[in-house]
Amino acid sequence: MSVQDIGSQLKRLRTREGLSLRDLAARSGLSATLLSQVERGVTDPSLSTLRRLAGVFGESVASLFDSAPPAVWISRPGHRSTLAGPRGLVRYERLTPGNGHLEVLRAILPPGTATSEEPWGHASTECAYVVAGTLAVEIGGVTHEVSAGESITFDSNQPHRYRNPTAVDVEYLVSVTPPSP
């Protein structure tokens, strides 16, 4: 799904709720200018932005991508939509359609970075599979080292984040059910 498709879906949801761009800006804490750029497909919204918007509509983040998921979905490199993590440190590629039940994301975390400033939780179950490298997964104040070929599954209500304390990129897949808003 393209940035334009995300923008069209956002506009559809906003219109459905009878909100102006200014109304949505006030409810989401985002600027009307940013929202206009997202709706017009000018800018690629961050994951944090999408979570705020989904919260306003009482929807999952996945709902901002597709209102009617296909019966069969093939995810092809170069045709996937992306989400920016907090502070833009990590970009997630969406490997699943937006059906509201399961979100599978692929990411590459650069050396010395983390997915967020501080651990945070959300109402889901999460599984991370490390494709390459070693990922430090902080869950509830405990750090778990997960190496290539290994996975970790946990209750996402616990504050958590992913870090790369190594000198090489870490590639990993994250599955979240249900997707968090």
DATAKA-V221914 format. One record per backbone hydrogen bond with DSSP energy under -1.0 kcal/mol. NH is the residue of the N-H (numbers start at 1). CO is the residue of the C=O. E is the energy in kcal/mol with one decimal. If there is no record, write none. Layout:
# DATAKA-V221914
((NH/CO/E) (NH/CO/E))
This chain:
# DATAKA-V221914
((6/2/-1.8) (7/3/-2.2) (8/4/-2.4) (9/5/-2.3) (10/6/-2.5) (11/7/-2.4) (12/8/-2.2) (13/9/-2.4) (14/10/-2.7) (15/11/-2.7) (16/12/-2.5) (17/13/-1.6) (18/15/-1.4) (19/14/-2.4) (24/20/-2.5) (25/21/-2.4) (26/22/-2.4) (27/23/-2.2) (28/24/-2.3) (29/25/-2.0) (35/31/-2.2) (36/32/-2.3) (37/33/-2.2) (38/34/-2.4) (39/35/-2.6) (40/36/-2.1) (41/38/-1.3) (42/37/-2.6) (43/37/-1.1) (47/84/-6.1) (50/46/-2.4) (51/47/-2.4) (52/48/-2.1) (53/49/-2.3) (54/50/-2.8) (55/51/-2.1) (56/52/-1.5) (57/53/-1.7) (59/54/-2.6) (64/61/-1.8) (65/62/-1.9) (66/62/-1.1) (79/76/-2.1) (83/92/-2.6) (85/90/-3.7) (88/85/-2.3) (89/86/-1.4) (92/83/-3.4) (93/106/-2.9) (94/81/-2.6) (95/104/-3.2) (99/97/-1.6) (103/176/-2.4) (105/174/-3.1) (106/93/-2.1) (107/172/-2.7) (109/170/-3.1) (112/164/-2.3) (113/110/-1.5) (115/162/-2.5) (120/160/-2.0) (122/156/-2.4) (124/122/-1.7) (125/177/-2.3) (126/154/-2.6) (127/175/-2.4) (128/152/-2.8) (129/173/-2.6) (130/150/-2.5) (131/171/-2.2) (132/171/-1.8) (135/146/-3.2) (136/163/-2.6) (137/144/-3.0) (138/161/-2.3) (139/142/-2.9) (140/159/-3.0) (142/139/-1.9) (144/137/-2.4) (146/135/-2.8) (148/133/-1.2) (149/130/-3.0) (150/147/-2.5) (152/128/-2.2) (154/126/-2.5) (156/124/-2.1) (158/155/-1.7) (160/120/-2.0) (161/138/-1.6) (163/136/-2.9) (164/113/-2.7) (170/109/-1.9) (171/132/-1.9) (172/107/-2.5) (173/129/-2.8) (174/105/-2.8) (175/127/-3.1) (176/103/-2.9) (177/125/-2.3))
